[in-house]
Amino acid sequence: MSGIRIQSYSLIAVLLFCVSAVRLPAQNVEFAEPVDVGLSSERLARLDRAMQAYIDQEKLAGIVVLVARHGSIVHHKAFGMADIESGKKMKTDHLVRMYSMTKPITSAALLMLYEEGKFQLTDPLEKYIPAFRGVKVFAGLDEDGRMKYEEPRRKITIQDVFRHTAGFGYGGSDDSPVNKAYREAGIDFQTMDSLKELIDKLATVPLLYHPGEQWVYSVAHDVQAYLVEYFSGMPFDKYVQTKIFQPLGMKDAVFGIPKGYAARYTTCYGPSDDGGLRAIDKPESSNYARYTEHPFGGLSLSCTAMDYYLFSQMLLNGGVLEEAQLLGRKTVELMTSNNLPPEIPDLGSMFPGTGYGLGVSVLLDPAQSGNLGSVGQFGWGGAATTHVVIDPEEDMVSIFITQLMPGNMDPINQFKTLVYQSVIE
């Protein structure tokens, strides 16, 4: 009997060692073979060959892809290098700078507070942020080159802030008057220390257009993040960590690059003069690290593909993942419906055939978009060439991750094509 006990304890010790030595997958994750969910392994091999070609041709340094259908992950692979110079290979659990893929998470956080009855989408923004009460709209230049202003035809609503129709911009580098005004006001994510500072500065700049009359990509999600703080009474990052990351098991999701985390990040690359790649942002010296202490709603998330999958699957499930009910089904339906007013048919040349919901793009017409897909699929991407597609019709999530700036839609579009061509049932 004692020998049996010893052997049993030895077996338990071995199992415990294996558990501690192997990085376990995130909670609530199921895996399946592609054929079990109506995808073709042979056709997914085309995706692998295409991703490897980007590596071999030195167009991308490292890639992670993830494909899930019917709630099970069927394809999760890494290609290439996380850091070319040191020879560090890309792994599926590397942390990456998600940039604008922060935005859907920020919107989900604010919608959770909407479900608590904190506000209505039709409420004027100035009801909660009085600084916008006297905001004016840019109306051209006078003969002396000074900006002219006019009263907005209607007030900015919170729905405008969700869907990029508020009149805000991003303050680009060109010499247009409003962009210059953004720069002169100090609206710069590399120097601003808080969402409150952003709000105070943004309220001094004229609107680029009348609310509801255009779709212009903007700092609107950072205004959303400020509203999260206003309605919850918590710092934005703490609210997201406790109300979204922890319940979903997004155990590696963080803001910026926390101290001691740099080794888990990939290097960000840009095109070199000889047609290859050059390192432009090393994790140990990255400006992205400032977002750990100064998080914003539009660009400061870091995570793994698995982390973002958990968030995406929650949305695909109608707001729930296992026991974690973050949003109600009707809220997710509204979030992922086209919220653009009739006078704005789609996102134009940026994304033809595509509308915008409450923090995510929404595909209206695959033919007009020029790629495979489904009416109603939704998602968004990030500046370092990352992207997520969430497809209710196909019950599918697909995630593409690399670290290349400026962002390049070519590999993302090919990724979409090769994911969808693998659907056989």
C-alpha positions as CSV (number, residue, x, y, z in Angstrom):
1,M,0.0,0.0,0.0
2,S,2.8,2.4,0.9
3,G,4.4,1.8,-2.5
4,I,1.2,2.7,-4.2
5,R,1.0,5.9,-2.2
6,I,4.5,6.8,-3.2
7,Q,3.8,6.2,-6.9
8,S,0.6,8.2,-6.6
9,Y,2.4,11.1,-5.0
10,S,5.1,11.0,-7.6
11,L,2.6,11.1,-10.4
12,I,0.9,14.1,-8.7
13,A,4.3,15.8,-8.4
14,V,5.0,15.2,-12.1
15,L,1.6,16.6,-13.1
16,L,2.1,19.7,-10.9
17,F,5.5,20.3,-12.5
18,C,4.0,20.0,-15.9
19,V,1.2,22.5,-15.1
20,S,3.7,25.0,-13.6
21,A,6.2,24.5,-16.5
22,V,3.7,25.0,-19.3
23,R,1.9,28.3,-19.9
24,L,-1.8,27.3,-19.7
25,P,-4.3,28.9,-22.1
26,A,-6.5,31.7,-21.0
27,Q,-9.7,30.6,-19.1
28,N,-12.9,29.8,-20.9
29,V,-11.1,28.8,-24.1
30,E,-12.0,25.8,-26.2
31,F,-10.1,24.3,-29.1
32,A,-11.2,22.2,-32.0
33,E,-10.1,20.9,-35.4
34,P,-11.1,23.1,-38.4
35,V,-13.2,20.4,-39.9
36,D,-15.3,20.2,-36.7
37,V,-16.5,23.8,-37.2
38,G,-16.9,23.8,-41.0
39,L,-13.4,25.1,-42.0
40,S,-10.9,23.4,-44.2
41,S,-7.4,22.6,-42.9
42,E,-6.1,22.5,-46.4
43,R,-7.5,26.0,-47.2
44,L,-6.1,27.3,-43.9
45,A,-2.7,26.1,-45.1
46,R,-3.0,28.8,-47.8
47,L,-3.2,31.4,-45.0
48,D,-0.1,30.0,-43.4
49,R,1.8,30.1,-46.7
50,A,0.8,33.7,-47.3
51,M,1.8,34.8,-43.8
52,Q,5.2,33.0,-44.2
53,A,5.7,34.7,-47.5
54,Y,5.4,38.1,-45.8
55,I,8.1,37.0,-43.5
56,D,10.4,35.6,-46.2
57,Q,10.0,38.7,-48.3
58,E,10.9,40.9,-45.3
59,K,7.7,42.8,-45.6
60,L,6.7,41.9,-42.0
61,A,8.9,40.8,-39.1
62,G,6.5,38.6,-37.1
63,I,2.8,37.7,-37.3
64,V,0.3,36.0,-35.0
65,V,-3.0,34.8,-36.5
66,L,-6.0,33.5,-34.6
67,V,-9.2,32.0,-36.1
68,A,-12.2,30.8,-34.0
69,R,-15.6,29.5,-35.0
70,H,-18.6,28.4,-33.0
71,G,-16.8,29.3,-29.8
72,S,-13.6,27.2,-30.4
73,I,-10.2,28.2,-31.6
74,V,-9.1,26.2,-34.6
75,H,-6.0,28.1,-35.8
76,H,-3.6,30.0,-33.6
77,K,-0.1,30.4,-35.0
78,A,3.0,32.6,-34.9
79,F,5.4,33.3,-37.8
80,G,8.7,35.1,-38.0
81,M,10.5,37.1,-35.4
82,A,9.5,39.2,-32.5
83,D,12.9,40.9,-32.8
84,I,15.0,40.4,-35.9
85,E,18.2,41.8,-34.5
86,S,18.4,39.5,-31.5
87,G,16.8,36.5,-33.3
88,K,13.9,36.3,-30.9
89,K,11.1,34.3,-32.5
90,M,7.5,35.4,-32.6
91,K,5.3,33.5,-30.2
92,T,1.5,33.4,-29.9
93,D,1.7,34.8,-26.3
94,H,3.8,37.9,-27.2
95,L,2.4,41.2,-26.0
96,V,1.9,43.8,-28.7
97,R,0.9,47.5,-28.9
98,M,-2.8,47.5,-29.9
99,Y,-3.1,51.2,-30.5
100,S,-6.6,51.8,-31.9
101,M,-7.9,48.4,-31.0
102,T,-8.2,50.0,-27.6
103,K,-11.2,51.8,-29.0
104,P,-13.8,49.0,-29.0
105,I,-12.9,48.1,-25.4
106,T,-13.3,51.8,-24.4
107,S,-16.8,51.8,-26.0
108,A,-17.8,48.6,-24.3
109,A,-16.8,50.1,-20.9
110,L,-18.9,53.2,-21.6
111,L,-21.8,51.1,-22.7
112,M,-21.7,49.1,-19.5
113,L,-22.3,52.4,-17.7
114,Y,-25.1,53.2,-20.2
115,E,-26.8,50.0,-19.1
116,E,-26.7,51.3,-15.5
117,G,-28.8,54.2,-16.6
118,K,-26.1,56.8,-16.2
119,F,-26.9,58.6,-19.5
120,Q,-28.8,58.4,-22.8
121,L,-27.1,58.3,-26.2
122,T,-29.1,61.3,-27.2
123,D,-28.0,63.4,-24.2
124,P,-25.9,66.4,-25.2
125,L,-22.3,66.0,-24.3
126,E,-22.3,69.4,-22.5
127,K,-24.7,68.0,-20.0
128,Y,-21.8,66.0,-18.5
129,I,-18.8,68.1,-19.8
130,P,-19.9,71.8,-19.5
131,A,-16.6,72.9,-21.2
132,F,-18.2,72.0,-24.5
133,R,-21.2,74.3,-23.9
134,G,-19.8,77.1,-26.0
135,V,-18.0,75.2,-28.6
136,K,-18.0,76.7,-32.1
137,V,-17.6,75.3,-35.6
138,F,-14.8,76.3,-38.0
139,A,-16.2,78.3,-40.8
140,G,-13.2,79.2,-42.9
141,L,-10.7,82.0,-42.8
142,D,-11.2,85.8,-43.2
143,E,-9.1,88.0,-45.5
144,D,-6.5,88.3,-42.8
145,G,-6.1,84.5,-42.5
146,R,-7.9,84.3,-39.1
147,M,-10.4,81.6,-38.4
148,K,-14.0,82.3,-38.6
149,Y,-16.6,80.5,-36.4
150,E,-20.3,79.7,-36.4
151,E,-22.7,78.2,-34.0
152,P,-23.2,74.4,-34.4
153,R,-26.5,73.5,-36.1
154,R,-27.1,71.1,-33.2
155,K,-25.4,70.0,-30.0
156,I,-22.9,67.2,-29.8
157,T,-24.6,64.1,-28.4
158,I,-22.9,61.1,-26.7
159,Q,-23.9,59.0,-29.7
160,D,-21.8,61.4,-31.9
161,V,-18.9,60.7,-29.5
162,F,-19.3,57.0,-30.0
163,R,-19.5,57.1,-33.8
164,H,-17.0,59.8,-34.8
165,T,-19.6,62.3,-35.8
166,A,-19.0,64.9,-33.1
167,G,-16.9,67.3,-35.1
168,F,-13.6,66.4,-33.5
169,G,-10.4,65.5,-35.4
170,Y,-7.0,64.0,-34.6
171,G,-4.9,67.1,-35.2
172,G,-2.8,65.8,-38.1
173,S,0.5,67.1,-39.2
174,D,-0.8,69.2,-42.2
175,D,-1.3,72.9,-42.2
176,S,-5.1,72.9,-42.2
177,P,-6.4,75.5,-39.7
178,V,-8.1,73.1,-37.3
179,N,-5.2,70.7,-37.2
180,K,-2.9,73.6,-36.5
181,A,-5.2,74.6,-33.7
182,Y,-5.0,71.1,-32.2
183,R,-1.2,71.3,-32.2
184,E,-1.2,74.9,-30.8
185,A,-3.5,73.7,-28.0
186,G,-1.1,70.9,-27.1
187,I,-3.3,68.0,-28.0
188,D,-0.5,65.5,-28.1
189,F,-0.7,62.0,-26.6
190,Q,3.1,62.0,-26.0
191,T,2.8,65.0,-23.7
192,M,-0.7,65.0,-22.2
193,D,-0.9,63.5,-18.7
194,S,-4.6,62.8,-18.3
195,L,-7.9,62.5,-20.0
196,K,-9.0,65.7,-18.1
197,E,-6.1,67.6,-19.7
198,L,-7.3,66.3,-23.1
199,I,-10.9,67.5,-22.4
200,D,-9.7,70.9,-21.2
201,K,-7.6,71.5,-24.4
202,L,-10.1,70.0,-26.8
203,A,-12.9,72.3,-25.6
204,T,-10.8,75.3,-26.7
205,V,-10.5,74.1,-30.3
206,P,-13.3,74.7,-32.9
207,L,-15.2,71.7,-34.3
208,L,-14.0,70.6,-37.8
209,Y,-17.6,70.3,-39.0
210,H,-21.2,70.4,-37.7
211,P,-22.1,67.5,-35.4
212,G,-23.7,64.6,-37.2
213,E,-22.8,65.8,-40.7
214,Q,-19.5,63.9,-41.3
215,W,-17.6,60.9,-40.2
216,V,-14.1,61.9,-39.2
217,Y,-11.7,59.6,-37.3
218,S,-10.9,61.4,-34.1
219,V,-10.1,61.7,-30.4
220,A,-13.7,60.8,-29.7
221,H,-12.8,57.6,-27.9
222,D,-10.6,59.5,-25.5
223,V,-13.7,61.6,-24.7
224,Q,-15.5,58.3,-24.1
225,A,-12.7,57.3,-21.7
226,Y,-13.2,60.6,-19.8
227,L,-16.9,59.8,-19.6
228,V,-16.1,56.4,-18.2
229,E,-14.3,58.2,-15.4
230,Y,-17.1,60.7,-14.9
231,F,-19.9,58.1,-14.6
232,S,-18.0,55.4,-12.7
233,G,-15.9,57.6,-10.3
234,M,-12.9,55.4,-11.1
235,P,-9.8,56.0,-13.2
236,F,-10.4,54.8,-16.7
237,D,-7.7,52.0,-16.7
238,K,-8.8,50.7,-13.3
239,Y,-12.4,50.5,-14.5
240,V,-11.4,48.5,-17.6
241,Q,-9.1,46.2,-15.6
242,T,-11.7,45.4,-13.0
243,K,-14.8,45.4,-15.1
244,I,-13.5,43.9,-18.4
245,F,-10.1,42.3,-18.2
246,Q,-10.5,40.4,-15.0
247,P,-14.0,39.0,-15.6
248,L,-13.0,37.9,-19.1
249,G,-9.7,36.3,-18.0
250,M,-7.7,38.7,-20.1
251,K,-4.7,38.0,-17.8
252,D,-2.1,39.6,-20.0
253,A,-4.0,42.7,-21.0
254,V,-2.3,45.9,-19.7
255,F,-1.9,49.6,-20.6
256,G,1.3,50.8,-22.2
257,I,4.4,48.8,-21.3
258,P,4.6,48.2,-17.5
259,K,8.0,48.0,-15.8
260,G,9.4,44.5,-16.1
261,Y,7.2,43.6,-19.1
262,A,9.4,44.7,-22.0
263,A,10.8,41.2,-22.6
264,R,7.4,40.0,-23.5
265,Y,6.8,42.6,-26.2
266,T,7.8,42.6,-29.9
267,T,9.8,45.2,-31.6
268,C,7.9,47.5,-33.9
269,Y,9.2,47.9,-37.4
270,G,8.9,50.3,-40.3
271,P,10.0,50.1,-44.0
272,S,13.7,50.7,-44.6
273,D,15.1,52.6,-47.6
274,D,16.3,49.3,-49.2
275,G,12.8,47.8,-49.2
276,G,13.3,45.7,-46.1
277,L,12.5,46.5,-42.4
278,R,14.1,48.7,-39.8
279,A,13.4,48.7,-36.1
280,I,11.6,51.9,-35.1
281,D,10.4,51.1,-31.6
282,K,12.1,48.8,-29.2
283,P,10.0,47.7,-26.1
284,E,12.7,48.7,-23.6
285,S,12.8,52.3,-24.9
286,S,9.3,52.7,-26.3
287,N,7.3,55.9,-26.0
288,Y,4.3,53.5,-25.7
289,A,5.4,52.9,-22.1
290,R,4.1,56.3,-21.0
291,Y,0.5,55.0,-21.4
292,T,1.0,52.8,-18.4
293,E,0.8,55.9,-16.2
294,H,-1.1,58.0,-18.6
295,P,-3.8,55.7,-20.3
296,F,-6.0,57.0,-23.0
297,G,-9.2,55.6,-24.6
298,G,-8.0,55.4,-28.2
299,L,-4.6,53.9,-28.2
300,S,-3.0,52.6,-25.0
301,L,-3.9,48.9,-24.8
302,S,-1.3,46.1,-24.9
303,C,-2.3,42.4,-25.0
304,T,-1.9,39.0,-26.7
305,A,-4.1,37.7,-29.5
306,M,-5.7,35.4,-27.0
307,D,-6.7,38.2,-24.7
308,Y,-8.3,40.1,-27.5
309,Y,-10.0,36.9,-28.6
310,L,-11.7,36.6,-25.2
311,F,-13.1,40.2,-25.5
312,S,-14.2,39.5,-29.1
313,Q,-15.9,36.3,-28.3
314,M,-17.8,38.1,-25.5
315,L,-19.2,40.5,-28.1
316,L,-20.0,37.7,-30.5
317,N,-21.9,35.9,-27.8
318,G,-24.1,38.9,-27.2
319,G,-22.2,40.4,-24.2
320,V,-21.4,37.2,-22.2
321,L,-18.5,34.8,-21.9
322,E,-19.1,31.9,-19.6
323,E,-20.3,33.4,-16.3
324,A,-19.1,36.9,-17.2
325,Q,-22.1,39.0,-18.4
326,L,-20.6,42.3,-19.3
327,L,-23.3,43.6,-21.6
328,G,-26.9,42.8,-22.6
329,R,-27.7,41.3,-25.9
330,K,-29.7,44.3,-27.1
331,T,-26.8,46.6,-26.2
332,V,-24.4,44.6,-28.3
333,E,-26.9,44.6,-31.2
334,L,-27.0,48.4,-31.1
335,M,-23.3,48.7,-30.7
336,T,-22.7,46.5,-33.8
337,S,-25.4,48.1,-36.0
338,N,-24.6,50.9,-38.4
339,N,-25.2,54.1,-36.3
340,L,-24.3,56.6,-39.1
341,P,-27.1,59.0,-40.0
342,P,-28.6,58.6,-43.5
343,E,-26.6,61.5,-45.0
344,I,-23.4,59.6,-44.3
345,P,-23.8,56.4,-46.4
346,D,-20.5,54.8,-45.4
347,L,-16.9,55.5,-44.4
348,G,-16.0,56.5,-47.9
349,S,-12.6,55.9,-49.5
350,M,-11.2,54.8,-46.2
351,F,-13.5,51.8,-45.9
352,P,-16.1,51.6,-48.8
353,G,-19.2,49.7,-48.1
354,T,-18.6,50.0,-44.4
355,G,-20.6,51.8,-41.7
356,Y,-19.8,52.6,-38.1
357,G,-21.5,51.4,-34.9
358,L,-20.8,52.5,-31.3
359,G,-17.0,52.0,-31.4
360,V,-16.7,49.4,-34.2
361,S,-16.9,49.4,-38.0
362,V,-19.8,47.5,-39.5
363,L,-19.7,45.9,-42.9
364,L,-22.8,47.0,-45.0
365,D,-21.9,45.6,-48.4
366,P,-19.0,43.1,-49.0
367,A,-19.1,43.7,-52.8
368,Q,-18.5,47.4,-52.2
369,S,-15.7,46.7,-49.8
370,G,-14.0,44.6,-52.4
371,N,-13.4,41.5,-50.2
372,L,-15.0,38.4,-48.8
373,G,-17.1,38.8,-45.7
374,S,-20.6,39.0,-44.3
375,V,-23.1,41.8,-43.9
376,G,-23.0,42.8,-40.3
377,Q,-19.4,41.7,-39.5
378,F,-17.7,44.2,-37.2
379,G,-14.4,45.0,-35.8
380,W,-11.5,47.5,-35.9
381,G,-7.7,47.8,-36.4
382,G,-4.7,49.5,-34.9
383,A,-1.9,51.7,-36.2
384,A,0.7,48.9,-36.0
385,T,-1.2,46.8,-38.5
386,T,-3.4,44.8,-36.2
387,H,-7.0,43.9,-36.9
388,V,-10.0,41.9,-35.6
389,V,-13.1,40.7,-37.6
390,I,-16.1,39.5,-35.6
391,D,-18.7,37.8,-37.8
392,P,-22.2,37.0,-36.3
393,E,-23.4,35.3,-39.5
394,E,-20.5,32.9,-39.6
395,D,-20.1,32.8,-35.8
396,M,-16.4,33.5,-36.3
397,V,-13.6,35.6,-34.9
398,S,-10.4,36.2,-36.8
399,I,-7.5,38.3,-35.5
400,F,-4.3,39.4,-37.3
401,I,-1.4,40.8,-35.4
402,T,1.9,42.2,-36.4
403,Q,3.9,45.3,-35.5
404,L,4.5,47.5,-38.6
405,M,4.1,51.2,-38.8
406,P,2.6,53.0,-40.6
407,G,-0.3,50.6,-40.8
408,N,-0.6,48.6,-43.9
409,M,-4.0,47.2,-45.0
410,D,-2.5,44.9,-47.7
411,P,-1.7,42.0,-45.3
412,I,-4.9,42.5,-43.4
413,N,-7.0,42.4,-46.5
414,Q,-5.2,39.2,-47.7
415,F,-5.7,37.7,-44.2
416,K,-9.5,38.4,-44.4
417,T,-9.7,36.7,-47.9
418,L,-7.8,33.7,-46.8
419,V,-9.8,33.2,-43.6
420,Y,-13.1,33.4,-45.4
421,Q,-12.1,31.2,-48.3
422,S,-11.5,28.4,-45.7
423,V,-15.2,28.3,-44.8
424,I,-16.7,25.2,-46.4
425,E,-19.8,24.6,-44.3
